[in-house]
Amino acid sequence: MTPAQNSHSIESTLLSVRLKERIVRGGPMSVERYMDACLSDATAGYYPSKQPIGAGGDFITAPEVSQVFGELLGLWSYAVWQSMGSPEPVIFAELGPGRGTLMADALRALQRLPGFIGCADVVLVETSPLLRGVQQETLADCGTGISWRERIEALPPGPLIVIANEFIDALPIRQIVWRGGQWRERCVRIGANGGFEFCDGPVVASESLRRDAQLQQLPESSILEIRPAANATVAALADRARQAPLAALIVDYGHEATECGDTLQAVSRHKFADPLRDPGAVDLTAHVDFGALKDAAEAKGLRVYGPKPQGALLLELGLEARLEKLCEDATEEQRDALVSGTTRLVDPEAMGLLFKAMAIASPDIPPPPAFGQSA
């Protein structure tokens, strides 16, 4: 074990102790509170204390698979900016920018197009000091200034274009379980062996659930997942849209409509892990409910486009033409890597179908590229 791994193992143990102390004092904690602590604890949370992305981390995201992903999202952003009337300045923001790879690729593509870079205020919304440092290194030679904010609400005012790739899936979820004809909060407690285990918590009033979640004749133990932090993100976007034009592209893995199922998962070293072991040391995510996102956005007066499969989005944005261009001057080894990476992005058996894209926009701007009309 390396010194860094040993240090994080110690921090994970300390976080486990603190979580158990909270449970002893206050009783079982909700899945939402547990997930939030594991991911965001200031000293031992997963994101503040680890570099999770890449071959040496725990998982790989689309920008790390192929440069074409970020380049095409950059071109998407340029077309959106033009549809807004090419406002100056424009805020170009990314939520949860990982190692900064997507933004670096997007800005490289945008450098070749007139006007945008000169008037764009590029802002990364990132809470992890460790990842901010990595992003600074990645974007050191990007050709424009970069600034950082911890919250979307702190973005500068003005017309706004937002990219959020694999951001929503890492926001904490509530899980509620159908038990004996009632919804109950799913919680985490200390088991007989001293580890963490799931348990049923307080009854949840059905009036607090989304309309289509009030399901009848459910199988016993059915689990419904709700993501309050995603609704808060949508609300922040809606507040911005009331002040100036806005468009956001959300790319993530999940399902199109609300459905029951336990999708909470942990990943460590590119393998699935137990979400209740090693808090803070493993990545915790859950599928995105795009149906819930759509409802939340439309309720706030925003226009929603999609979701559509990631593969379809990238192909309509010109993936094949971009791949052909890149291969022209590439070595055989480079061509193989380019073809392999882009295939993974669009292959229905890989990322092409499970990952989906949804655009959310002000009602007064045209449909974004690859989204012909609102859903």
Secondary structure, 3 states (H helix, E strand, C coil): CCHHHHHHHHHHHHHHHHHHHHHHHHCCEEHHHHHHHHHHCCCCCHHHHCCCECCCCCECCHHHHCHHHHHHHHHHHHHHHHHCCCCCCEEEEEECCCCCHHHHHHHHHHHCCCCHHHHEEEEEECCCHHHHHHHHHHCCCCCCCEEEECCHHHCCCCCEEEEEECCHHHCCCEEEEEECCEEEEEEEEECCCCCEEEEEEEEECHHHCCHHHCCCCCCCCCEEEECHHHHHHHHHHHHHHCCCCEEEEEEEEEECCCCCCCCCEEEECCEEECCCCCCCCCEEECCEEHHHHHHHHHHCCCEEEEEEEHHHHHHHCCHHHHHHHHHHCCCHHHHHHHHHHHHHHHCCCCCCCCEEEEEEECCCCCCCCCCCCCC
